[in-house]
Amino acid sequence: MKHLSSKIFLGLVIALAGFSATAQEFKVGVVNLDRIFREANSAKTAQTKLEQEFSKREKELGDLATQLKTLSDKFEREAPTLAESQRTARQKQLVDQDREFQRKRRAFQEDLNARKNEELQQVIERANKVIKTLAESEKYDLILQDSVYVNPKHDITDKVIKALDATR
């Protein structure tokens, strides 16, 4: 029995030694996509493009909100002195204007989100190409995107950002 357990123990030691030798050759990298979105020039360019594309509509919505607030404040001040029919008509008008404003705001937000997703998808596609090239050239076995914890020695986000910025 003792002879059998020593053989099993020896086998485990040899297996673990082989595993640890293999593990040392396994090269892993981790990329933080949030940092790429914040720091890569292509992501910054996409953000600037979106701001320019949507700034006019955003300003129009802001002006509409200010106008609606002014009309609402005016109604609050004048409501006690208005006749019931006038008060009801102005209140209905304010509700209709607010409903229209909310509709425009939702449409704006939906359009902005759709365009933002398009732009971010393009950044992700370019980043994935850079990551694949980097993985092949530096012989990585595995590259992960986003994780709970990463030892800084495995974080290759800076390399990816530099390569991504160089390809522009």
C-alpha positions in Angstrom: 0.0 0.0 0.0 2.8 2.4 0.9 4.6 1.5 -2.3 1.4 2.3 -4.4 0.8 5.7 -2.6 4.4 6.8 -3.2 4.0 6.0 -7.0 0.8 8.0 -7.1 2.6 10.9 -5.2 5.5 10.7 -7.6 3.1 10.7 -10.6 1.4 13.8 -9.3 4.7 15.6 -8.7 5.7 14.8 -12.3 2.4 15.9 -13.7 2.4 19.2 -11.7 6.0 19.9 -12.8 4.9 19.3 -16.4 1.9 21.6 -15.9 3.9 24.4 -14.4 6.4 24.2 -17.3 3.6 24.5 -19.7 1.9 27.3 -17.8 5.1 29.4 -18.0 5.0 29.2 -21.8 1.4 30.3 -22.0 1.3 34.0 -22.8 -1.8 36.0 -21.7 -2.7 39.6 -22.4 -5.7 41.6 -21.2 -7.2 44.7 -22.9 -9.4 47.3 -21.1 -12.0 48.5 -23.7 -13.1 51.4 -21.5 -9.6 52.8 -21.6 -9.5 52.4 -25.3 -12.8 54.3 -25.6 -11.5 57.1 -23.4 -7.9 57.3 -24.6 -7.5 56.2 -28.2 -7.5 58.9 -30.8 -10.0 57.1 -33.0 -12.5 57.0 -30.1 -11.9 60.7 -29.3 -12.4 61.5 -33.0 -15.7 59.5 -33.0 -16.9 61.4 -29.9 -16.1 64.8 -31.5 -17.9 63.7 -34.7 -21.0 62.8 -32.7 -20.9 66.1 -30.7 -20.7 68.1 -34.0 -23.5 66.0 -35.6 -25.9 66.3 -32.7 -25.0 69.7 -31.3 -27.6 71.6 -33.3 -30.5 69.3 -32.3 -29.3 69.4 -28.7 -29.3 73.2 -28.7 -32.8 73.2 -30.2 -34.0 70.9 -27.5 -32.4 73.1 -24.8 -34.1 76.2 -26.4 -37.5 74.3 -26.5 -37.1 73.3 -22.8 -36.4 76.9 -21.8 -39.3 78.2 -23.8 -41.6 75.5 -22.3 -40.4 76.5 -18.8 -41.0 80.2 -19.4 -44.5 79.4 -20.7 -45.2 77.2 -17.7 -44.0 79.9 -15.2 -46.1 82.5 -17.0 -49.1 80.3 -16.7 -48.5 79.7 -13.0 -48.4 83.4 -12.4 -51.4 84.2 -14.5 -53.6 81.2 -13.7 -55.4 82.7 -10.7 -56.6 85.7 -12.8 -57.6 83.8 -15.9 -61.1 82.7 -16.7 -61.8 79.0 -16.3 -62.0 78.4 -20.1 -58.7 80.3 -20.7 -57.0 78.4 -17.9 -58.1 75.1 -19.2 -57.1 75.9 -22.8 -53.6 77.2 -21.8 -53.2 74.2 -19.5 -54.0 71.8 -22.4 -51.7 73.8 -24.7 -48.8 73.4 -22.1 -49.5 69.7 -21.8 -49.5 69.2 -25.6 -46.2 71.2 -25.9 -44.6 69.2 -23.1 -45.7 65.9 -24.8 -44.2 67.1 -28.0 -41.0 68.1 -26.3 -40.7 64.7 -24.6 -41.3 63.0 -27.9 -38.5 65.0 -29.5 -36.2 64.4 -26.6 -36.7 60.6 -26.8 -36.2 60.7 -30.6 -33.0 62.6 -30.1 -31.7 60.2 -27.4 -32.6 57.2 -29.6 -30.8 58.7 -32.6 -27.8 59.7 -30.5 -27.5 56.2 -28.9 -27.8 54.5 -32.3 -25.0 56.6 -33.8 -22.9 56.2 -30.7 -23.2 52.5 -31.0 -22.2 52.6 -34.7 -19.1 54.7 -33.9 -18.1 52.6 -31.0 -18.6 49.4 -33.0 -16.1 50.8 -35.6 -13.6 51.6 -32.9 -14.0 48.0 -31.5 -13.5 46.5 -35.0 -10.3 48.5 -35.5 -9.1 47.6 -32.0 -9.8 43.9 -32.6 -7.8 44.0 -35.8 -4.9 45.7 -33.9 -5.2 43.2 -31.0 -5.1 40.2 -33.4 -2.0 41.6 -35.2 -0.4 42.2 -31.8 -1.3 38.7 -30.6 0.3 37.2 -33.7 3.4 39.3 -33.8 4.1 38.9 -30.0 3.0 35.3 -29.9 0.2 35.6 -27.3 -1.8 32.5 -26.6 -4.8 34.3 -25.2 -6.0 37.9 -25.1 -9.0 38.8 -23.0 -11.1 41.9 -23.0 -12.1 43.3 -19.7 -11.9 41.3 -16.5 -12.4 41.8 -12.8 -8.7 41.9 -11.9 -5.6 42.0 -14.0 -2.0 41.8 -12.9 -0.4 44.9 -14.6 2.2 42.7 -16.3 -0.6 41.2 -18.4 -2.3 44.5 -19.3 -1.5 45.3 -22.9 -4.0 48.2 -23.3 -1.2 50.8 -23.7 0.3 48.7 -26.6 -3.1 48.4 -28.2 -3.8 52.2 -27.9 -0.4 53.1 -29.4 -0.9 50.7 -32.3 -4.4 51.9 -32.8 -3.3 55.5 -32.9 -0.5 54.6 -35.3 -2.9 53.0 -37.8 -5.0 56.2 -38.2 
